[in-house]
Amino acid sequence: MKHFYVKLLIMLSFFGLVAFIPDHFLMPENFYLHKGDKFNLHLLTGENLVKEREVPYTTTQTTKFMIYEGSKKTDLSKITKNDALPLLNYNLQDDGLVMVEMNTNELNEIPREDFIPYLTEQGYDEIADKLKNSNALNFTEKYNRYLKTLITVDEPRGNAYEKVLGDDFEIILKHNPYKLNYGDGLTGQVFFKGKPFTGQVMLYIKTASGNVYPQKFTSDASGKVYFSVTREGIYLLRATRFEASKGKDADYESWVASYTFAFSNHNDEPNTYKEFGFGDKH
């Protein structure tokens, strides 16, 4: 019975921390649009590509909000109002691939009883041991997010899918997902501060039924991961990095990069995604 309560406390500590730092990801209402359509974009939180809630635009936490349409780029932070929900309601004037990126950061206070067990559980023993010597009741986390999404407007031409935007933590694709067929290979590449990132990369695929299929990869020395498009639906690539903070405003710092796109093997592409509450059909 004693061992049961110890395990329960560890589990509660872990889930308590997760509640403080949920995943954020960009989710278009439609990934397949036509010239002249309205492009509605949402910022969602939740684990494993499952929506928990929608987040409004926050001016103070957003460091970059851009849309790339071919050679045209627009600074969305200049036209988006604080608390906007959804984030974006935008008229698409050109065809081809369209990329949106959003970078945010924030500081979170995490209770000591949640934080230290989590660090130990995740293998960050050196950081945990250092913080055990602190008398602080709470620790501060600086959380940096680098979010991307890719849609197609009519013909999926252009190279926005592999465009390097120069962010501190960044995922790109080496193939155009909107030109792939079932079973084709797709390569993702991750960079941290301009250099290839070697570490864990997660892939989540959410189908029209609402089922989510996760896959875990480790990027190679060039920062690449390799997988195939074997299911129709929404794809999310996600990578994280974590270390003790070098600044004075936080005890540790984490970076998250994510990239959402869609894959369909049919000529009639899906227009809405009911699993996120954006439509009645897929």
URSUL-V804930 format. One record per residue. SS is DSSP state (hx for helix, st for strand, lp for the rest). PHI is phi in whole degrees, -180 to 180 (999 if undefined). Layout:
BEGIN
ss=SS phi=PHI
ss=SS phi=PHI
END
This chain:
BEGIN
ss=lp phi=999
ss=hx phi=-61
ss=hx phi=-64
ss=hx phi=-62
ss=hx phi=-68
ss=hx phi=-62
ss=hx phi=-63
ss=hx phi=-64
ss=hx phi=-63
ss=hx phi=-64
ss=hx phi=-63
ss=hx phi=-65
ss=hx phi=-63
ss=hx phi=-63
ss=hx phi=-69
ss=hx phi=-64
ss=hx phi=-69
ss=hx phi=-55
ss=hx phi=-64
ss=hx phi=-78
ss=lp phi=-129
ss=lp phi=-71
ss=lp phi=-62
ss=st phi=-117
ss=st phi=-150
ss=st phi=-83
ss=st phi=-135
ss=st phi=-67
ss=lp phi=-67
ss=lp phi=-131
ss=lp phi=-94
ss=st phi=-116
ss=st phi=-126
ss=lp phi=-124
ss=lp phi=-55
ss=lp phi=94
ss=lp phi=-71
ss=st phi=-84
ss=st phi=-106
ss=st phi=-102
ss=st phi=-124
ss=st phi=-118
ss=st phi=-108
ss=st phi=-115
ss=st phi=-118
ss=lp phi=153
ss=lp phi=-92
ss=lp phi=57
ss=lp phi=61
ss=lp phi=-113
ss=lp phi=-68
ss=lp phi=-102
ss=st phi=-160
ss=st phi=-104
ss=st phi=-109
ss=lp phi=-76
ss=lp phi=-66
ss=lp phi=-122
ss=lp phi=-60
ss=lp phi=-70
ss=lp phi=-99
ss=st phi=-94
ss=st phi=-101
ss=st phi=-161
ss=st phi=-149
ss=st phi=-131
ss=st phi=-125
ss=st phi=-118
ss=st phi=-122
ss=lp phi=64
ss=lp phi=-85
ss=st phi=-91
ss=st phi=-130
ss=st phi=-129
ss=st phi=-83
ss=hx phi=-72
ss=hx phi=-64
ss=hx phi=-85
ss=lp phi=-122
ss=lp phi=-103
ss=lp phi=-85
ss=lp phi=-58
ss=lp phi=74
ss=lp phi=-59
ss=lp phi=-147
ss=lp phi=-67
ss=lp phi=-59
ss=st phi=-142
ss=st phi=-136
ss=st phi=-129
ss=st phi=-85
ss=lp phi=-91
ss=lp phi=-103
ss=lp phi=-128
ss=lp phi=-95
ss=st phi=109
ss=st phi=-74
ss=st phi=-128
ss=st phi=-114
ss=st phi=-121
ss=st phi=-124
ss=st phi=-141
ss=st phi=-113
ss=st phi=-137
ss=st phi=-147
ss=st phi=-159
ss=st phi=-108
ss=st phi=-125
ss=st phi=-94
ss=st phi=-123
ss=st phi=-60
ss=hx phi=-55
ss=hx phi=-68
ss=hx phi=-90
ss=hx phi=-74
ss=hx phi=-65
ss=hx phi=-60
ss=hx phi=-64
ss=hx phi=-60
ss=hx phi=-65
ss=hx phi=-61
ss=lp phi=-88
ss=lp phi=90
ss=lp phi=-92
ss=hx phi=-65
ss=hx phi=-64
ss=hx phi=-68
ss=hx phi=-61
ss=hx phi=-63
ss=hx phi=-65
ss=hx phi=-77
ss=hx phi=-64
ss=lp phi=-81
ss=lp phi=-86
ss=lp phi=-91
ss=lp phi=-66
ss=lp phi=-85
ss=st phi=-134
ss=st phi=-123
ss=st phi=-105
ss=st phi=-112
ss=st phi=-100
ss=st phi=-113
ss=st phi=-109
ss=st phi=-119
ss=st phi=-129
ss=st phi=-110
ss=st phi=-133
ss=st phi=-145
ss=st phi=-129
ss=st phi=-123
ss=st phi=-126
ss=st phi=-113
ss=lp phi=56
ss=lp phi=-72
ss=lp phi=-82
ss=lp phi=-95
ss=lp phi=107
ss=lp phi=-121
ss=hx phi=-59
ss=hx phi=-60
ss=hx phi=-112
ss=lp phi=-69
ss=lp phi=-87
ss=lp phi=-98
ss=lp phi=79
ss=lp phi=-79
ss=lp phi=-61
ss=st phi=-132
ss=st phi=-152
ss=st phi=-113
ss=st phi=-127
ss=st phi=-109
ss=lp phi=-99
ss=lp phi=-137
ss=lp phi=-80
ss=hx phi=-66
ss=hx phi=-87
ss=hx phi=-115
ss=lp phi=-88
ss=lp phi=-111
ss=lp phi=-53
ss=lp phi=90
ss=lp phi=-67
ss=st phi=-83
ss=st phi=-137
ss=st phi=-113
ss=st phi=-108
ss=st phi=-136
ss=st phi=-119
ss=st phi=-125
ss=st phi=-122
ss=lp phi=52
ss=lp phi=85
ss=st phi=-116
ss=st phi=-57
ss=lp phi=-98
ss=lp phi=-110
ss=lp phi=172
ss=st phi=-73
ss=st phi=-130
ss=st phi=-103
ss=st phi=-121
ss=st phi=-120
ss=st phi=-120
ss=st phi=-112
ss=lp phi=-92
ss=lp phi=-62
ss=lp phi=-72
ss=lp phi=94
ss=lp phi=-72
ss=st phi=-117
ss=st phi=-118
ss=st phi=-89
ss=st phi=-138
ss=st phi=-114
ss=st phi=-129
ss=st phi=-121
ss=lp phi=-69
ss=lp phi=-84
ss=lp phi=-63
ss=lp phi=-94
ss=lp phi=81
ss=st phi=-99
ss=st phi=-128
ss=st phi=-127
ss=st phi=-154
ss=st phi=-120
ss=lp phi=-89
ss=lp phi=-118
ss=lp phi=-139
ss=lp phi=-80
ss=st phi=148
ss=st phi=-96
ss=st phi=-113
ss=st phi=-129
ss=st phi=-99
ss=st phi=-145
ss=st phi=-133
ss=st phi=-134
ss=st phi=-139
ss=st phi=-143
ss=st phi=-163
ss=st phi=-64
ss=lp phi=-72
ss=lp phi=-92
ss=lp phi=-96
ss=lp phi=-96
ss=lp phi=-89
ss=lp phi=-152
ss=lp phi=-84
ss=st phi=-146
ss=st phi=-135
ss=st phi=-130
ss=st phi=-125
ss=st phi=-132
ss=st phi=-118
ss=st phi=-140
ss=st phi=-148
ss=st phi=-111
ss=st phi=-158
ss=st phi=-128
ss=st phi=-136
ss=lp phi=-136
ss=lp phi=-101
ss=lp phi=-110
ss=lp phi=-71
ss=lp phi=-92
ss=lp phi=-70
ss=lp phi=-67
ss=lp phi=-106
ss=lp phi=-137
ss=lp phi=-129
ss=hx phi=-66
ss=hx phi=-66
ss=hx phi=-106
ss=lp phi=79
ss=lp phi=-102
ss=lp phi=179
ss=lp phi=-98
ss=lp phi=-142
ss=lp phi=-103
END
